[in-house]
Amino acid sequence: MSRPPAHLSRLAVQRAHTKLKQRNTSHAIPTDYRDVEMSERMTLQAFLGDSRGKPYATGEHWNHLAACRNVLLFGAGHMREQAKLRGEDPQPFIDILALCNHAKESMLAIRRREQKTGKFGLSGDDRIYLAQLVDASAQFWKRQPAWFFRDCVNADLKMGQNNQEKEGKAA
């Protein structure tokens, strides 16, 4: 019985597979939108309030929704450009981008309110825009491949790192 070539031995294949998995896997970056959708909905609930209607949101909740908005913004912007290149109607993606802008204004208003009062409060419009943002995010990402979601998350993380570097240089 002959032996397989060294590069095809079971041990060599296992090592190569392990290296590939290590290179392509980062535990800090979500790879599946289902987990993120659950956290987005829980974060939205923190802003909407508990059973008595009292919000219990923190700065981390705000940051999480801001990151989710940014990731959706990257994804919808890319898909809008792809639709234009293919000659398709980009309007659904333009609508998502407009919703992201409305949600940004609501989130900035929430942040200003928190800085004034020390609590995260929402107006009626803020509630509507944040709920629509989470729903639009769920609908959008369920129709996209996981690698595209990962790439948009990476783009958001890179943008955050660049902003921190700029702030560090300015200080």
VOGU-3710 file (C-alpha; in Angstrom, 3 decimals, decimal comma):
1> msrppahlsr> 0,000/0,000/0,000  1,477/3,344/-0,993  1,448/6,472/1,114  -0,217/9,687/-0,041  2,013/12,645/-0,879  3,134/14,629/2,185  0,973/17,635/1,327  -2,113/15,396/1,298  -1,483/13,539/4,531  -4,270/13,741/7,075
11> lavqrahtkl> -2,143/15,737/9,509  -1,082/18,261/6,849  -4,681/18,737/5,729  -5,830/19,214/9,340  -3,106/21,816/9,965  -4,002/23,699/6,797  -7,687/23,601/7,713  -6,935/24,882/11,240  -4,821/27,748/9,872  -7,564/28,664/7,434
21> kqrntshaip> -10,187/28,669/10,186  -7,990/30,828/12,424  -7,367/33,296/9,642  -11,037/33,566/8,665  -12,593/33,571/12,119  -12,692/36,477/14,488  -14,716/36,110/17,644  -15,018/39,883/17,946  -16,906/40,228/14,673  -20,394/38,755/14,403
31> tdyrdvemse> -20,786/36,375/11,501  -24,484/35,668/11,793  -27,118/38,371/11,764  -29,616/36,378/13,866  -27,653/37,018/17,064  -27,273/40,683/16,189  -30,986/41,015/15,445  -31,796/39,703/18,912  -29,415/42,207/20,517  -30,838/45,050/18,391
41> rmtlqaflgd> -34,367/44,217/19,523  -33,279/43,980/23,159  -31,506/47,330/22,842  -34,613/48,895/21,325  -36,635/47,506/24,225  -34,214/49,163/26,661  -35,059/52,509/25,064  -38,798/51,823/24,942  -38,898/50,761/28,574  -39,876/47,921/30,849
51> srgkpyatge> -43,426/46,746/31,559  -44,151/50,041/33,331  -42,829/52,029/30,375  -39,706/53,211/32,200  -36,621/53,233/29,911  -33,508/51,535/31,262  -31,144/52,311/28,371  -27,475/53,087/28,989  -24,699/54,575/26,905  -23,781/51,083/25,730
61> hwnhlaacrn> -27,298/50,606/24,367  -26,987/53,885/22,480  -23,578/52,899/21,086  -24,929/49,514/19,982  -27,823/51,059/18,058  -25,449/53,608/16,517  -23,169/50,808/15,325  -26,136/48,867/13,922  -27,268/51,985/12,073  -23,776/52,496/10,649
71> vllfgaghmr> -23,542/48,879/9,480  -26,950/49,160/7,799  -25,860/52,443/6,217  -22,769/50,781/4,709  -24,799/47,836/3,438  -27,655/49,843/1,934  -25,236/52,315/0,351  -23,311/49,512/-1,319  -26,475/47,800/-2,530  -27,797/51,101/-3,907
81> eqaklrgedp> -24,636/51,469/-5,999  -24,827/47,830/-7,134  -28,465/48,276/-8,166  -27,523/51,346/-10,213  -24,702/49,445/-11,931  -27,051/46,566/-12,809  -29,717/48,953/-14,086  -32,151/47,977/-11,323  -34,313/50,257/-9,214  -32,241/51,565/-6,259
91> qpfidilalc> -35,287/53,103/-4,517  -35,627/50,462/-1,746  -32,041/51,132/-0,712  -32,511/54,891/-0,964  -35,479/54,537/1,408  -33,299/52,630/3,884  -30,626/55,336/3,673  -33,255/58,022/4,343  -34,491/56,033/7,347  -30,892/55,792/8,611
101> nhakesmlai> -30,608/59,583/8,406  -33,868/60,060/10,328  -32,684/57,546/12,929  -29,388/59,425/13,229  -31,221/62,661/13,979  -33,354/60,865/16,568  -30,303/59,294/18,170  -28,528/62,649/18,356  -31,640/64,148/19,978  -31,682/61,266/22,470
111> rrreqktgkf> -27,994/61,856/23,250  -28,574/65,603/23,768  -31,492/64,827/26,084  -29,307/62,406/28,028  -26,555/65,008/28,390  -29,060/67,551/29,724  -31,080/65,327/32,058  -28,843/62,318/32,677  -31,531/59,958/31,322  -32,276/58,586/27,888
121> glsgddriyl> -35,692/59,855/26,879  -37,508/59,369/23,591  -40,092/61,456/21,820  -42,835/59,772/19,822  -40,944/60,307/16,566  -37,758/58,908/18,107  -39,621/55,744/19,081  -41,006/55,348/15,578  -37,666/55,888/13,818  -35,726/53,554/16,107
131> aqlvdasaqf> -38,343/50,799/15,744  -38,359/51,244/11,962  -34,558/51,146/11,924  -34,442/47,811/13,753  -37,164/46,342/11,517  -35,488/47,594/8,325  -32,166/46,198/9,511  -33,745/42,782/10,112  -35,429/42,728/6,700  -32,312/43,946/4,884
141> wkrqpawffr> -29,754/41,611/6,455  -31,915/38,504/6,133  -31,655/38,902/2,350  -27,867/39,387/2,306  -25,023/36,857/2,540  -23,160/36,536/5,842  -19,851/37,642/4,292  -21,438/40,944/3,238  -22,700/41,545/6,779  -19,205/40,781/8,123
151> dcvnadlkmg> -17,618/43,184/5,632  -19,979/45,979/6,678  -19,255/45,308/10,365  -15,525/45,464/9,570  -16,030/48,768/7,742  -17,839/50,190/10,783  -15,081/49,010/13,121  -12,430/50,509/10,842  -14,335/53,799/10,731  -14,482/53,822/14,538
161> qnnqekegka> -10,744/53,179/14,791  -9,999/55,974/12,315  -12,194/58,373/14,294  -10,399/57,454/17,528  -7,015/58,026/15,879  -8,126/61,450/14,623  -9,401/62,393/18,088  -6,130/61,202/19,627  -4,073/63,351/17,238  -6,284/66,391/17,852
171> a> -5,891/66,120/21,632
//
